[in-house]
């Protein structure tokens, strides 16, 4: 997999080399304002083609890096969703959807007003961790929240959601 780091050194070298070549092509003119007449344009014309190629190269490489990063992120998300695709304990998706709708309106990023309860099923950190979760429940993928809620429902029934269960 290509990373930004793989391209950093060649791009840095090229980025430093082209301005140096452009300055060298300018000759020994004084440090006054540059002339823009036809003679000056003719002097710089041989540099335009390499500069254009360099800009296209940088553009192409940056698009390749972005595409590879997006593909890696999509692959990681697919793998995570597959990991949590099966709901444990025979809990139906419709039961979980009813709880989530009542608890958070079905919003996986929901956070209670005091910040205690987080995510689609309004887990607190202790309950989330007891079901094998780590980090912030509201930041976890929706498939993982569904999986952890199914584990909790299989272990405790609807009692963790006294109003919505």
Protein Blocks (a to p, Z undefined) as FASTA:
>chain_A
ZZfklmmmmmmmmmmmmmmmmmmmnojadfbdcdfbfklmmmmmmmmmmmmmmmmmmmmm
mmmmmmmmmmmmmmmmmmmmmmmmpcghhiafklmmmmmmmmnnopakbccfkomagcjk
opafklmmmnopacjfklpcfklmmmmmmmmmmmnommlmmmlZZ
